[in-house]
Amino acid sequence: MLEEGDMELFTAALKDVANAHGGMGYLSQATHLNRETLYRTLSEDGNPRLDTLHKVLGAMGLRIGVTVMQPESCTQ
């Protein structure tokens, strides 16, 4: 989802994973972010900042990787 650029689906999936890992209460404690911020960030209209995304993913044992795109995939 993230690779395809679908942030709505990505944040929805991330919210599902967060719920499976103990919910927003656990995530709030693990990331030191308040629940309201987490609910807003992982909502359908959420647009997480990179540092928030890093904290959330880290709390779930996940991380994002960056790879080089194929030349024909690059847009300018």
C-alpha positions in Angstrom: 0.0 0.0 0.0 2.7 2.4 0.9 4.7 1.5 -2.2 1.7 2.3 -4.3 1.2 5.6 -2.6 -2.1 4.8 -0.9 -1.7 6.6 2.4 -5.3 6.1 3.4 -5.1 2.4 3.2 -1.6 2.4 4.8 -2.8 4.3 7.8 -5.9 2.2 8.1 -3.8 -1.0 8.0 -1.4 0.6 10.5 -4.3 1.3 12.9 -5.4 -2.4 12.6 -1.8 -3.5 13.4 -1.8 -1.1 16.4 -5.0 -2.6 17.7 -3.6 -6.1 17.3 -0.5 -5.0 19.3 -2.4 -3.8 22.4 -4.4 -0.8 21.1 -3.9 2.9 21.4 -3.3 2.8 25.1 -0.3 0.6 24.7 0.9 2.5 21.7 0.6 5.8 23.5 2.8 4.5 26.3 5.3 3.0 24.0 5.7 6.1 21.8 5.1 8.8 24.4 2.4 10.3 22.2 -1.0 11.0 23.5 -4.0 8.9 22.4 -5.7 11.8 20.6 -2.7 12.4 18.4 -2.5 8.7 17.6 -6.2 8.4 16.7 -5.9 11.5 14.5 -2.7 10.3 12.9 -4.0 6.9 12.1 -7.4 8.1 11.0 -8.7 7.9 7.4 -7.6 11.5 6.9 -4.4 11.1 8.9 -1.1 12.2 7.5 1.6 11.1 9.9 4.8 13.0 10.2 7.9 10.9 9.6 9.0 11.1 13.2 5.6 10.0 14.4 5.5 7.1 11.9 9.0 6.1 13.0 7.8 5.9 16.7 4.6 4.1 15.9 6.3 1.5 13.7 9.2 1.0 16.2 6.7 0.3 18.9 5.3 -2.5 16.8 8.6 -3.9 15.8 8.5 -2.6 12.3 10.4 -0.1 10.2 10.3 1.5 6.8 13.0 0.9 4.2 14.0 3.1 1.3 15.1 1.6 -2.0 16.2 3.0 -5.3 13.4 3.2 -7.9 13.9 1.8 -11.4 14.7 4.6 -13.9 11.4 4.0 -15.8 9.5 4.5 -12.5 11.0 7.9 -11.7 9.0 11.0 -12.3 10.4 14.5 -12.3 
